[in-house]
Each structure stands twice: as structure tokens, then as C-alpha cells.
Amino acid sequence: MPASARVQSRTTGIPGRYILSAASKHMVVDASPASGGAGEGFVAQELLVGALATCAQAIVHAKGEELCTVPSSVLVEVESEREVEARPPAYSSVRMDFTFGGITDDQAQTLVAEFTRVCPIYHTVASATTMKVSVCVLEN
């Protein structure tokens, strides 16, 4: 059975500000200042890389539980680059940096490998642009 998601975006009466809704959840989203928005709420590029980061957190947590390898902390930082003048417009690269506490380097590598194996957001983005992933483990 396919998994699906449905969101709606509606105007607010404030130029460049929208309400993004999914079921009973809502958030303010802004257009970037370059596109006429205030940029005070999340902008589309941040939502894209944010989806990647939260998918990573969810999978790392679930796989950590499954493998009895639960990190004491996980920080996932995602950065995307876009050539503003490129046509067609697209992201030229995405970098993900994982920082783990409380597990070994091998365990961290295993958890990230599981993430890159099963995350549909990762595979969608990686099929469209250059993707770089790094893993760091903090000393105990």
C-alpha cells in the first residue's frame, strides 16, 4: 500500500506569507526576501532540507532502537546550495553532517547507512543533485 502525504498552502492576506496545513497541523511559511516575502517564517528551501533532517532523525532513532545502538545525542545539519541564476533553477548540492554522542564510529556509520538506504526523501534529493554525507562521533 503506498504511503501518501497531502498538504495545503493558502494565502494570509500578507504578501509572501502563507499557512501550510496538513490535517490539523498548521505552520506559517514565508517567501524568501528575494521573492517578496519577509523570510521570518520557514522558507521553501528550509522546509526541503528540514524534511531531510527530520527523516534522518526518525530513521536513526528507530534503527538505533532496533539495533540496541541508541546514541545519547544526534545532531543533523543539512545545507543546500542553489545557483540563483541557473536555468532551470535547481539545488546544485546538498550536504548532511551527522554528529553523534554516546556510540562508536562504527555504530554511527551503520545508523547513517541505514538512513541512506531507506529514506525516500534522501533518495529523491540524491537523484537530483550532488549529495555529501559526513559522520562525526563526539568523544565520550
Secondary structure, 3 states (H helix, E strand, C coil): CCCCCCCEEEECCCCCEEEEEECCEEEEEECCHHHCCCCCCECHHHHHHHHHHHHHHHHHHHHHHHCCCCCCEEEEEEEEEECCCCCCCCEEEEEEEEEEECCCHHHHHHHHHHHHHHCHHHHHHHCCCEEEEEEEECCC
